[in-house]
Amino acid sequence: MHAINGHRQTQLATKLQMADTVWTRLRGLMGRTGLDSGEGLWIVPCRGIHTHGMAFSIDVLFLDRERTVVGAEENLAPGRFAAIRWKAKTVLELPAGTVRRTGTRLGDRIDIEH
């Protein structure tokens, strides 16, 4: 799957994996050594995340039902909690620096292509 910022026409992830079961959502990115450029995890459903058990920082986008960005955390370090975004329905976890590189902002629509 791919994630594209439809508002800015920038590529967020070209190798997007979906976590849509209890087990895959619970596991998330724990145990991985990092995310390569272009990789990402789409957590469905989700309103909040943590980086406990992770060895690297990530960028996080919180998306509502229409996949509009309703929250963002840049460079979220290991061992942290991101504030719950009550309007969010799903979360994109991306390599640190992706949000800045792509210019992604609150209100941008994210297109997920299968």
C-alpha positions in Angstrom: 0.0 0.0 0.0 1.0 3.6 -0.5 0.2 6.8 1.5 0.1 10.1 -0.3 -0.6 13.6 1.0 -3.4 14.4 -1.5 -3.3 18.1 -0.6 0.4 18.6 -1.3 0.9 15.7 -3.7 3.8 14.3 -1.7 4.6 10.6 -1.0 4.5 9.6 2.7 5.0 5.9 2.3 5.5 3.5 -0.6 5.7 0.4 1.6 2.8 0.8 4.0 1.7 -2.1 6.1 -1.6 -2.3 7.8 -2.1 -3.3 11.5 -5.8 -4.1 11.7 -6.0 -7.0 14.2 -5.6 -6.9 18.0 -2.2 -8.6 17.7 -0.8 -6.5 14.9 -2.0 -3.3 16.6 -0.5 -4.3 19.9 2.8 -5.3 18.3 3.0 -2.2 16.1 6.7 -1.4 15.4 8.1 -3.0 18.6 11.1 -5.2 18.0 12.1 -3.5 14.8 15.4 -1.7 14.5 14.0 1.1 12.4 11.9 2.2 9.5 13.5 2.8 6.1 12.6 5.8 4.0 9.2 5.0 2.4 8.1 2.5 5.0 5.2 3.0 7.4 2.5 1.4 9.5 -1.2 2.2 9.3 -3.0 1.3 12.5 -6.7 0.7 12.1 -8.6 1.6 14.3 -6.4 3.8 16.6 -6.6 7.1 18.5 -3.4 7.0 20.5 0.0 5.3 20.4 3.2 4.8 22.5 6.8 4.1 21.6 7.7 1.9 24.6 9.8 -1.1 23.5 10.9 0.8 20.3 14.5 1.6 19.5 14.0 4.6 17.2 12.0 7.8 16.8 9.0 8.1 14.5 6.6 10.7 13.0 2.9 10.1 13.7 -0.1 11.3 11.9 -3.6 11.0 13.4 -6.4 10.7 10.8 -10.1 11.1 11.1 -12.7 9.0 9.2 -12.1 11.0 6.0 -8.3 10.5 6.5 -7.8 14.2 7.2 -4.9 14.9 9.5 -6.3 15.9 12.9 -3.0 15.5 14.9 0.7 15.1 14.4 3.7 14.2 16.5 7.2 14.7 14.9 10.2 12.8 16.0 8.4 11.0 18.9 11.3 9.4 20.8 11.3 5.8 22.2 9.6 5.4 25.6 7.0 8.1 25.0 3.2 8.4 24.8 1.5 10.5 22.1 -1.6 12.3 23.4 -4.9 10.7 22.4 -6.6 12.4 19.6 -10.3 11.8 20.1 -11.3 12.8 16.6 -8.8 10.3 15.1 -9.9 6.9 13.7 -6.5 5.7 12.4 -2.8 6.4 12.8 0.1 6.5 10.4 3.5 5.8 11.9 6.3 7.0 9.6 10.1 7.4 9.7 11.2 10.5 11.7 11.5 13.5 9.4 8.7 12.5 7.0 6.2 15.1 8.2 8.7 17.9 7.8 10.1 16.6 4.5 6.6 16.3 2.9 5.2 19.5 4.4 2.3 17.6 5.9 0.0 19.8 8.1 -3.2 19.6 10.1 -6.2 19.5 7.7 -4.3 17.8 4.8 -6.1 14.7 3.3 -4.1 11.5 3.2 -4.9 9.1 0.4 -4.2 5.4 1.1 -3.9 3.3 -2.1 -4.0 -0.5 -2.1 
